[in-house]
Amino acid sequence: MTKVGIALRLTFTLIGIAILSGCSTTGAVIGAGAVATNTAAQERPFQKAVTDVQIKLEINDLFLRENISIFRKVNIQVNEGKVLLSGNVELPEHRIIAVREAWKATGVREVINEIEVNNDSGITDYARDVWINTQLKTIILFDKEITSINYNIDTVNQSVYLLGIAQNEQEVNRVIAHAKDIDYVKRVVSYVTLKDDPSRTQ
């Protein structure tokens, strides 16, 4: 099947998933189209990309049903069944609940808990996190030695979390170096998997 055919197939699949999850048809089309376009250029096989979207939707639904605060404050990234949770929550038990609920989603292979208990984080911290995220995404987008589409980036309290697939160690080290060079970044945590890692086929 051609990349165009794969993209169209993914679009219709995601529309169905989104509608079943309560999203509007218009929003589903826009979101699904964006994901489908990106998938054609990613290292993830088509089916794994679809599964990751399903996992994220299911975890979001589980969070919403369990605790609205967790739903609002915990960020979810998924790559080939590996789930990275990050964000700020009000209570220590919310970290435990979030991990427990994430494991309930079908297809989850691993849950990484980077959620922080922090009631002091304010608008300034959030603005810095957004700024760091934007800076790093822009830098790696224009770095010809990095396949930027394979990386998910999340910044919480000036800590940068990386998830995705790297072509090799040199590439991921280059992304980490770029992140460390950005103002206000306190630390960089990488959960990036190498393209030829045997665990990807398990």
C-alpha positions in Angstrom: 0.0 0.0 0.0 1.3 3.5 -0.9 1.9 6.2 1.8 -1.1 8.1 0.5 -3.3 5.0 0.9 -1.9 4.4 4.4 -2.6 8.0 5.4 -6.2 7.8 4.1 -6.7 4.5 5.9 -5.4 6.0 9.2 -7.5 9.1 8.8 -10.8 7.1 8.6 -9.7 4.8 11.4 -8.9 7.8 13.7 -12.2 9.5 12.8 -14.0 6.4 14.0 -12.0 6.2 17.2 -12.5 9.9 17.9 -16.3 9.7 17.3 -16.6 6.7 19.6 -14.7 8.7 22.2 -17.1 11.6 22.0 -15.2 14.0 19.8 -16.9 16.1 17.2 -16.7 14.9 13.6 -15.0 18.2 12.5 -12.4 17.9 15.2 -11.9 14.2 14.4 -11.3 15.0 10.8 -8.8 17.7 11.5 -6.9 15.7 14.2 -7.0 12.5 12.2 -5.7 14.2 9.1 -2.8 15.7 11.0 -1.9 12.4 12.5 -2.2 10.5 9.3 0.1 13.0 7.5 2.7 12.7 10.2 2.5 8.9 10.3 3.6 8.5 6.7 7.0 9.9 7.7 7.5 8.4 11.1 9.5 5.3 12.1 6.4 3.8 13.7 4.5 1.3 11.6 1.0 2.3 10.7 -0.7 -0.1 13.1 1.5 1.0 16.0 0.6 4.6 15.3 -3.1 3.8 15.4 -2.7 1.8 18.6 -0.8 4.7 20.3 -3.7 7.0 19.4 -6.2 4.5 20.8 -4.1 4.1 24.0 -4.0 7.9 24.6 -7.7 8.3 24.0 -8.5 5.4 26.4 -6.2 6.8 29.1 -7.8 10.2 28.8 -11.2 8.7 29.2 -10.0 6.7 32.2 -8.6 9.8 33.8 -11.8 11.8 33.1 -13.9 9.1 34.7 -11.7 8.7 37.7 -10.7 12.3 38.7 -11.2 15.5 36.7 -8.1 17.1 38.3 -5.9 14.3 37.0 -7.5 14.5 33.6 -6.7 18.3 33.5 -3.2 18.2 34.9 -1.5 15.1 33.7 0.1 15.1 30.2 0.1 11.8 28.2 2.6 10.8 25.5 2.5 7.4 23.9 5.0 5.8 21.6 4.7 2.1 20.6 2.8 1.3 23.8 5.2 3.1 26.0 3.3 5.7 28.1 5.0 8.8 29.6 3.0 10.6 32.2 4.1 14.1 33.3 2.6 17.3 34.8 1.8 18.7 38.2 -0.8 17.3 40.6 -2.1 18.5 43.9 -1.8 15.3 45.9 0.7 12.4 46.1 -2.0 9.8 45.7 -2.9 11.4 42.3 0.4 10.1 41.0 -0.5 6.6 42.0 -4.0 6.8 40.6 -2.8 8.1 37.3 -0.3 5.2 36.9 -2.9 2.7 37.9 -5.5 4.0 35.4 -2.9 4.2 32.6 -2.1 0.5 33.0 -5.7 -0.3 32.4 -5.6 0.9 28.8 -5.4 -1.9 26.2 -2.0 -2.2 24.5 0.1 -0.5 27.2 3.6 -2.0 27.5 5.2 0.4 29.9 4.1 3.3 32.1 6.7 5.9 33.0 5.8 8.2 35.9 7.3 11.7 35.8 4.3 13.4 37.5 5.3 15.9 40.1 3.4 16.9 43.2 3.7 20.7 43.0 1.2 23.3 44.1 3.6 26.2 43.6 3.8 26.0 39.9 2.2 29.2 38.4 1.6 31.1 35.2 5.3 32.1 34.9 6.4 28.5 35.1 3.8 27.4 32.6 4.9 30.2 30.2 8.5 29.1 30.5 7.6 25.5 29.8 5.7 26.5 26.7 8.6 28.7 25.6 11.1 25.9 26.1 8.9 23.4 24.2 8.5 25.8 21.3 12.2 26.6 21.2 13.3 22.9 21.2 10.8 21.8 18.6 11.8 24.6 16.3 15.5 23.9 16.7 15.3 20.2 15.9 12.9 20.8 13.1 15.6 22.8 11.3 18.4 20.5 12.2 19.0 18.3 9.1 20.7 15.7 11.2 17.6 15.0 13.3 14.3 13.4 12.1 12.2 15.7 14.3 8.9 14.0 13.6 9.9 11.0 15.6 10.2 12.9 18.8 7.6 13.8 21.4 8.6 16.6 23.8 7.0 17.7 27.0 8.3 20.3 29.4 7.2 20.5 33.1 8.7 22.9 35.6 11.6 23.5 33.2 12.4 19.7 33.0 12.3 18.5 29.4 11.0 14.9 28.8 11.8 13.2 25.5 10.0 10.2 24.0 10.2 8.7 20.6 12.5 6.8 18.2 16.1 7.9 17.3 18.0 6.9 14.2 21.1 6.3 16.3 22.8 7.5 19.6 24.3 10.4 17.9 20.9 11.8 16.9 19.4 11.5 20.4 22.5 13.0 21.9 22.2 15.9 19.5 18.6 16.5 20.6 19.6 16.4 24.3 22.4 18.8 23.7 20.0 21.2 22.0 17.6 21.0 24.9 20.4 21.7 27.5 21.4 24.8 25.6 18.0 26.4 26.0 17.6 29.1 28.7 15.8 28.0 31.9 16.1 24.3 31.2 16.9 22.5 34.5 17.3 19.0 33.3 16.7 16.7 30.3 15.2 13.3 30.7 15.3 10.9 27.7 13.1 7.9 27.2 13.9 7.7 23.5 14.3 4.3 21.9 16.9 3.6 19.2 15.5 2.6 15.8 17.2 -0.8 15.9 16.4 -1.6 19.6 15.2 -5.3 19.7 12.5 -4.3 22.2 10.6 -2.6 19.4 9.7 -5.9 17.8 8.6 -7.6 21.0 
